[in-house]
């Protein structure tokens, strides 16, 4: 039994919002209420060009998303619209084996299930506790261990000067001890920096990223490239969030992606500034990030992005690697 117009009725009356865009960036079909996503009603979007019907910042962001989908990428995004949170899928639509359109699906997920709410509160509490503990460890290393090692170095200097007229062999041994002590002091300095949550504030984003890359060299033998636009002047909350998101993304790539190249970039576009962390690894099923299998790394990235008011997106494929992108002003 068939019912004419059933598919149209289903799409129009579903709780989500659906749309299709052609290669000329024209909304050829819109179902449901898209006003939360595009700030325009369905009637205004149908038949309109993306760049004409959306404001410039939005048009730029969505044009980039649609372009990626026409290249074959499926993107799963979490988009904040006022007080609402939406899960958005942007994906290619193939006809006769060729990508002819880009489809979109948005579902509001503001009312989280109780289990996820509890998990998020637990993760948030754990992250805050971790940040406090890291700060305390950093303070201990700097104020106690570091200063005591420095005092020990000064005492060894004095002892070496006293021994110069007594025993050259003793002086040589003291010099060797000082070399070992210097190595220990450098390791303590690195640990102090790594544990200090205000590392970005003290040293700047580029320096913090470079140090983070240096720390993971022993566990990753591939290439890591870092590019930070030197002309950017980022607000401190944005810079700190970019660093933490990059740290989590790189850690995930090193542990799980089996990749040989990781690229970290902080750039600007017409619609805002953004961070990208890209790897050439095995990728994963992107539907996992919408389901119950989201790990602590992703929850942490979401936490840091939400704190700084950033939009976070993750694009991954089994053969294309993974791209983590965080952007200000909706420039995802």
Backbone torsions as a table, in degrees:
resi	resn	phi	psi	omega
1	UNK	NA	130.3	179.6
2	UNK	-116.9	150.0	179.2
3	UNK	-125.5	110.2	178.5
4	UNK	-57.0	134.1	177.7
5	UNK	80.9	6.9	-177.7
6	UNK	-63.3	-44.7	-179.1
7	UNK	-61.8	-42.3	178.9
8	UNK	-63.0	-42.6	179.9
9	UNK	-64.3	-41.2	179.2
10	UNK	-60.8	-47.9	-177.8
11	UNK	-66.0	-40.9	-176.9
12	UNK	-69.5	-33.5	-173.7
13	UNK	-101.5	0.1	179.7
14	UNK	-69.6	163.1	-178.0
15	UNK	-76.6	-10.0	178.9
16	UNK	-99.5	-176.0	177.2
17	UNK	-123.2	134.2	-177.7
18	UNK	-125.3	147.9	175.3
19	UNK	-154.4	162.2	175.7
20	UNK	-134.4	140.4	179.8
21	UNK	-126.2	138.4	179.7
22	UNK	-93.2	176.7	-178.2
23	UNK	-61.3	-17.6	177.1
24	UNK	-91.1	13.9	179.0
25	UNK	61.7	37.6	176.8
26	UNK	-107.2	133.1	174.5
27	UNK	-71.8	104.0	-178.0
28	UNK	-88.4	-18.0	177.6
29	UNK	-155.7	139.2	176.6
30	UNK	-141.7	128.5	179.6
31	UNK	-126.6	145.1	-178.2
32	UNK	81.1	-166.1	-177.2
33	UNK	-103.0	106.9	-178.2
34	UNK	-91.7	6.3	-170.7
35	UNK	-63.7	-31.3	179.0
36	UNK	-69.8	-29.5	-177.1
37	UNK	-90.3	-47.4	-173.6
38	UNK	-107.1	-3.2	-178.9
39	UNK	61.7	24.7	178.0
40	UNK	-141.7	147.0	176.0
41	UNK	-74.2	165.3	-178.0
42	UNK	-58.6	-39.5	-177.3
43	UNK	-61.9	-33.8	-179.3
44	UNK	-75.2	-26.7	-176.5
45	UNK	-84.2	-38.9	-174.1
46	UNK	-58.5	124.3	178.9
47	UNK	80.2	1.3	-176.8
48	UNK	-98.8	152.1	176.4
49	UNK	-82.0	138.1	-176.6
50	UNK	-52.4	-46.7	-175.1
51	UNK	-69.3	-18.6	-178.0
52	UNK	-92.9	-31.5	-172.2
53	UNK	-96.5	-20.4	179.6
54	UNK	-103.4	157.9	176.3
55	UNK	-69.1	159.3	-171.1
56	UNK	-54.0	-44.7	-178.9
57	UNK	-64.1	-45.7	178.7
58	UNK	-64.0	-44.3	-178.4
59	UNK	-59.5	-41.6	179.7
60	UNK	-63.5	-45.9	-178.7
61	UNK	-63.1	-48.3	-177.5
62	UNK	-70.3	-33.4	176.3
63	UNK	-62.2	-39.8	177.2
64	UNK	-64.2	-42.4	179.2
65	UNK	-62.7	-45.5	-179.6
66	UNK	-64.6	-37.3	178.7
67	UNK	-62.5	-41.5	178.0
68	UNK	-63.4	-38.7	179.8
69	UNK	-66.7	-38.4	176.7
70	UNK	-66.6	-18.7	173.7
71	UNK	-85.2	-2.1	176.0
72	UNK	105.9	3.7	-177.7
73	UNK	-88.8	139.5	169.9
74	UNK	-101.8	127.1	-176.4
75	UNK	-116.3	136.5	176.8
76	UNK	-119.7	118.8	-172.1
77	UNK	-123.3	154.6	169.3
78	UNK	-113.5	113.5	-173.0
79	UNK	-114.4	126.8	176.3
80	UNK	-89.8	128.6	176.0
81	UNK	-127.3	95.9	-173.9
82	UNK	64.8	-125.8	178.9
83	UNK	-89.5	0.3	-176.6
84	UNK	-98.4	151.9	176.0
85	UNK	-121.5	130.0	-176.8
86	UNK	-122.1	141.0	169.8
87	UNK	-95.9	123.7	-174.6
88	UNK	-121.5	130.1	173.6
89	UNK	-110.7	131.3	174.4
90	UNK	-123.2	124.0	-169.1
91	UNK	-147.7	154.5	178.2
92	UNK	-76.8	146.9	174.6
93	UNK	-115.7	118.7	-176.1
94	UNK	-102.5	137.0	172.5
95	UNK	-127.5	126.6	-177.8
96	UNK	54.9	36.7	175.8
97	UNK	82.6	-3.0	-180.0
98	UNK	-115.9	147.5	178.3
99	UNK	-77.3	111.8	-177.4
100	UNK	-106.0	-27.7	-178.3
101	UNK	-142.4	167.3	170.8
102	UNK	-117.7	131.6	178.4
103	UNK	-105.0	158.5	177.6
104	UNK	-141.1	145.4	177.4
105	UNK	-140.0	127.6	178.7
106	UNK	-124.8	133.6	178.5
107	UNK	-131.1	130.7	178.8
108	UNK	-76.0	133.5	-179.5
109	UNK	-131.1	33.9	-178.9
110	UNK	-61.8	-42.7	-178.8
111	UNK	-84.5	89.1	-179.7
112	UNK	-68.0	152.5	172.2
113	UNK	-66.3	156.0	-176.1
114	UNK	-61.5	-35.7	-179.0
115	UNK	-65.0	-43.4	-179.7
116	UNK	-70.4	-36.3	176.4
117	UNK	-59.3	-46.4	179.6
118	UNK	-63.2	-40.2	179.0
119	UNK	-63.2	-43.2	-179.3
120	UNK	-64.5	-41.2	177.2
121	UNK	-63.9	-38.9	178.8
122	UNK	-64.7	-45.4	179.5
123	UNK	-63.3	-43.8	179.5
124	UNK	-60.5	-44.6	177.8
125	UNK	-63.1	-41.1	179.8
126	UNK	-65.2	-39.9	179.7
127	UNK	-66.0	-42.2	178.5
128	UNK	-64.9	-41.0	178.5
129	UNK	-65.3	-39.0	179.5
130	UNK	-64.2	-43.3	179.1
131	UNK	-62.0	-40.8	178.5
132	UNK	-64.3	-44.4	-179.2
133	UNK	-65.6	-40.2	178.3
134	UNK	-62.2	-40.1	178.9
135	UNK	-64.7	-39.4	179.5
136	UNK	-67.1	-41.3	178.3
137	UNK	-63.4	-42.9	179.0
138	UNK	-60.6	-41.4	179.6
139	UNK	-65.0	-41.5	178.5
140	UNK	-62.4	-45.4	-178.8
141	UNK	-63.7	-41.3	-177.0
142	UNK	-75.6	-48.6	-172.2
143	UNK	-80.3	-29.5	-175.3
144	UNK	-108.8	-64.4	-175.0
145	UNK	-63.8	-49.7	-177.2
146	UNK	-61.1	-45.3	-178.4
147	UNK	-67.6	-37.7	177.7
148	UNK	-66.1	-38.6	177.3
149	UNK	-65.5	-39.0	177.1
150	UNK	-62.7	-43.8	178.0
151	UNK	-62.3	-39.2	178.5
152	UNK	-63.8	-39.0	177.6
153	UNK	-61.7	-41.5	178.1
154	UNK	-64.0	-40.5	178.4
155	UNK	-64.1	-38.3	177.5
156	UNK	-65.6	-36.4	176.0
157	UNK	-60.7	-46.7	179.5
158	UNK	-63.1	-41.9	179.6
159	UNK	-63.9	-40.7	179.6
160	UNK	-63.0	-40.9	178.6
161	UNK	-64.8	-37.3	178.1
162	UNK	-67.5	-31.2	-175.7
163	UNK	-85.5	-11.1	-175.3
164	UNK	-58.7	-34.8	-179.1
165	UNK	-93.5	-1.1	-176.3
166	UNK	-109.3	-49.6	-174.5
167	UNK	-152.4	113.3	177.0
168	UNK	-66.8	-34.7	178.5
169	UNK	-63.3	-40.1	177.6
170	UNK	-64.4	-39.4	177.5
171	UNK	-62.5	-41.9	-179.5
172	UNK	-62.2	-39.3	178.5
173	UNK	-66.4	-38.3	178.0
174	UNK	-64.9	-40.2	177.5
175	UNK	-59.8	-42.2	178.1
176	UNK	-63.3	-41.1	177.0
177	UNK	-61.7	-39.4	179.6
178	UNK	-65.7	-36.1	177.5
179	UNK	-63.8	-43.1	177.3
180	UNK	-63.8	-41.7	180.0
181	UNK	-62.5	-39.5	178.5
182	UNK	-62.8	-39.5	177.4
183	UNK	-63.4	-42.7	179.0
184	UNK	-63.5	-42.4	-178.8
185	UNK	-64.2	-37.8	178.1
186	UNK	-65.9	-40.5	177.6
187	UNK	-64.5	-38.7	177.8
188	UNK	-65.4	-41.0	177.8
189	UNK	-61.5	-42.9	178.7
190	UNK	-64.1	-42.1	179.7
191	UNK	-66.1	-39.5	177.8
192	UNK	-59.8	-43.4	179.9
193	UNK	-66.3	-43.1	-177.2
194	UNK	-65.2	-37.2	-176.6
195	UNK	-83.1	-14.5	-176.2
196	UNK	-81.7	114.4	-178.6
197	UNK	-67.8	-12.6	179.8
198	UNK	-99.0	23.9	-177.7
199	UNK	-59.3	-39.3	180.0
200	UNK	-64.8	-40.9	-179.1
201	UNK	-64.5	-36.0	-176.2
202	UNK	-80.8	-40.1	-170.7
203	UNK	-112.6	-13.1	-176.2
204	UNK	95.2	156.3	-174.9
205	UNK	-64.6	-46.3	-177.5
206	UNK	-60.7	-46.2	179.9
207	UNK	-63.1	-40.6	179.2
208	UNK	-64.7	-40.0	177.8
209	UNK	-66.0	-41.7	179.1
210	UNK	-61.6	-42.2	179.1
211	UNK	-67.2	-39.0	177.2
212	UNK	-61.2	-42.3	178.1
213	UNK	-64.2	-40.8	179.5
214	UNK	-61.7	-38.0	-178.4
215	UNK	-66.5	-30.3	-176.3
216	UNK	-95.8	4.9	179.5
217	UNK	-59.3	-35.3	-178.4
218	UNK	-67.5	-20.4	-178.2
219	UNK	-105.7	-11.0	-177.0
220	UNK	-132.4	120.2	-175.9
221	UNK	-95.5	-2.6	-179.1
222	UNK	-81.3	-172.5	-179.3
223	UNK	-90.8	137.6	175.7
224	UNK	-125.5	123.7	-178.7
225	UNK	-116.4	132.8	-179.6
226	UNK	-122.2	127.2	175.6
227	UNK	-132.9	120.1	176.0
228	UNK	-124.4	120.5	178.7
229	UNK	-57.1	113.6	-175.3
230	UNK	-66.8	-16.4	-178.9
231	UNK	-84.1	-9.2	-177.0
232	UNK	-72.8	137.8	172.4
233	UNK	-120.9	96.0	-174.2
234	UNK	-89.9	141.4	169.5
235	UNK	-59.1	146.1	-175.7
236	UNK	-56.5	-44.2	178.8
237	UNK	-60.2	-36.9	179.2
238	UNK	-67.7	-45.9	-179.7
239	UNK	-61.4	-42.9	179.8
240	UNK	-65.0	-42.8	178.5
241	UNK	-64.8	-41.6	177.0
242	UNK	-56.8	-43.8	-178.7
243	UNK	-63.1	-47.9	-178.1
244	UNK	-65.0	-39.1	178.4
245	UNK	-66.0	-42.5	176.9
246	UNK	-61.7	-41.0	179.8
247	UNK	-60.2	-45.8	179.6
248	UNK	-66.7	-42.2	-178.6
249	UNK	-64.7	-42.0	178.5
250	UNK	-65.8	-41.9	178.9
251	UNK	-61.0	-43.0	177.7
252	UNK	-62.3	-41.7	-179.6
253	UNK	-64.1	-43.4	-179.0
254	UNK	-65.8	-41.4	-175.1
255	UNK	-78.9	-36.7	-166.7
256	UNK	-122.2	-18.5	-167.9
257	UNK	-87.1	-16.3	-175.4
258	UNK	52.2	46.2	-175.4
259	UNK	-100.4	165.3	177.0
260	UNK	-115.2	-12.0	-179.6
261	UNK	-138.7	133.9	173.0
262	UNK	-127.2	129.7	179.4
263	UNK	-119.2	130.5	178.1
264	UNK	-118.7	125.3	-178.6
265	UNK	-136.1	137.8	172.8
266	UNK	-123.9	114.5	-173.3
267	UNK	-136.5	178.9	176.0
268	UNK	-125.2	153.9	174.3
269	UNK	-137.0	-178.9	-178.8
270	UNK	-63.1	-24.6	-175.5
271	UNK	-102.3	4.7	177.7
272	UNK	143.1	-170.9	178.1
273	UNK	-102.5	154.3	-178.3
274	UNK	-150.4	155.3	173.7
275	UNK	-111.5	137.4	173.0
276	UNK	-129.5	132.2	172.1
277	UNK	-123.0	115.9	-173.8
278	UNK	-122.2	138.2	173.4
279	UNK	-130.0	162.1	-179.6
280	UNK	-106.6	32.4	-174.9
281	UNK	-84.0	-161.4	-173.6
282	UNK	-75.4	-17.6	-179.8
283	UNK	69.8	-169.6	-179.7
284	UNK	-156.1	171.0	177.4
285	UNK	-71.6	111.4	-173.7
286	UNK	-62.7	-18.1	177.6
287	UNK	-68.5	-18.0	179.3
288	UNK	-60.8	-33.3	-174.0
289	UNK	-75.0	-10.9	175.5
290	UNK	-97.3	-11.6	-175.8
291	UNK	-100.7	-156.6	-173.7
292	UNK	-86.7	1.5	-174.0
293	UNK	-98.6	17.3	178.2
294	UNK	-71.3	128.0	-175.9
295	UNK	-87.0	-177.7	-178.7
296	UNK	-64.3	-34.1	180.0
297	UNK	-59.1	-46.9	-179.7
298	UNK	-68.5	-41.1	177.9
299	UNK	-61.2	-37.5	177.6
300	UNK	-65.3	-43.7	178.6
301	UNK	-61.8	-42.1	177.7
302	UNK	-61.5	-39.8	179.8
303	UNK	-62.0	-49.4	-178.7
304	UNK	-66.5	-37.4	178.3
305	UNK	-64.9	-43.7	-179.7
306	UNK	-64.3	-39.2	179.4
307	UNK	-59.1	-38.1	-176.3
308	UNK	-98.1	5.2	-179.9
309	UNK	68.7	34.8	-179.1
310	UNK	-99.3	154.1	171.7
311	UNK	-94.9	132.6	-177.0
312	UNK	-115.3	133.3	174.8
313	UNK	-136.4	149.0	178.3
314	UNK	-133.0	124.1	177.3
315	UNK	-118.0	125.9	-177.6
316	UNK	-147.5	149.0	176.6
317	UNK	-147.4	155.6	-176.7
318	UNK	-61.9	-23.7	-178.4
319	UNK	-120.2	0.6	-175.1
320	UNK	-115.6	1.7	-177.9
321	UNK	77.1	-163.1	-175.1
322	UNK	-130.4	139.7	174.7
323	UNK	-123.7	118.5	173.4
324	UNK	-103.0	127.8	-176.7
325	UNK	-132.1	128.2	176.0
326	UNK	-125.5	133.4	-173.8
327	UNK	-141.7	150.0	174.6
328	UNK	-93.0	158.2	175.7
329	UNK	57.8	30.9	175.4
330	UNK	74.5	15.1	-176.4
331	UNK	-86.4	51.1	-179.5
332	UNK	-85.9	NA	NA
